[in-house]
Amino acid sequence: MNDPHRPDPPMDPDLLRESDFRPNQPESLPPHTSSKKSAADAAGAPGWERATLEKLAFASLNEQKATRRWKTFVRLAWLAFFVALVWMALHRGTPASDATVPHTAVVEIKGEIAAGADASAEFVNAALRAAFEDDGAKAVVLLINSPGGSPVQAGMMNDEILRLKAKHKKPVYAVVEETCASAAYYIAVSADKIYVDKASIVGSIGVLMDGFGFTGLMDKLGVERRLLTAGENKGFLDPFSPQSEKQRVFAQTMLDQIHQQFITVVKAGRGKRLKETPEMFSGLFWSGQQAVELGLADQLGNLDYVAREVVKTDEIIDYTRRDNVAERLAKKFGAAMGEGAMKAFKAIPAIR
């Protein structure tokens, strides 16, 4: 039996447990403690790494699919855009009215006459052929508003008008709006008659070649021009090199020859109607009223007057060939980028 007065024997330290030093805790934990524990258990559960990797992989796949769909859409949009450009380039605007109805065919010659411009031989001659070939066209009117340009392009148009007139036996009339000068008048004289407004500008029968020279200024600035050529005249008309008298005479002879060609075409087109004066072929220009008096034009009149009173039809159909949307965009994105630089650094000035 135990003696109540005897002290308890000392406890062995190795037999002590951690629970002997902790306060008594309830058997069940609070609900929020239990949910935290379950989340921690889930995070630490076997296979959580695989689930996370699967989620990341599916998210990456979905992102790649969306990127591919967007790229496909962009490519299809560009394809549709270029198909539309090609279609518009191949299908130019046709006359709005029925070409079989008796009408006056109009071809506009506006702006600078030059290769690649709206008033180029390529565009104008194509429009002229279409106008002459239509049975409904009773006459062709050249509606002119141009200060001139290339004598080569003007000569090509003049020759084509004369050829089509002889082939189709249709009259051609030139109607001048604001200006019909230089190369534009070269084209106009191919018409059977020329109609002008009393204030129109007509004439400027001459040829020029313009340029500039910087040799004196370069000497003052101490700038040396280093131009190497193979051929004595390869640097002819170089603006940074002095011009020799031989080169000047050569250029003047060429201009005189082209000027004489211009005069011959004018005399052939106007014939006895021309009242020649010493200043007529000097490059001067006159008002429409003066042009009629000099025989450079026939009478005053506009497009409506010619269609109504001369051709005897109120129906007017425009055959002018113009740049469509596709061609304008192509010029803006391509040729326009270097056009200014190319014009500034051309080796040989244009003849006008």
Secondary structure, DSSP 8 states (H G I E B T S, - for coil): ---TTS------GGG--GGGGS----SS--HHHHHHHHHHHHHTSTTHHHHHHHHHHHHHHHHHHHHHHHHHHHHHHHHHHHHHHHHHHHS----SS-TTS-EEEEEEEES-B-TTSTBSHHHHHHHHHHHHH-TTEEEEEEEEEE--B-HHHHHHHHHHHHHHHHHH---EEEEEEEEEETHHHHHHTTSSEEEE-TT-EEE-----B-----HHHHHHHT-------SSTTTTTT-TTS---HHHHHHHHHHHHHHHHHHHHHHHHHHGGG----TTTTTT-EEEHHHHHHHTSS-EE--HHHIIIIIS----EEE------HHHHHHIIIIIHHHHHHHHHT-SS--B-
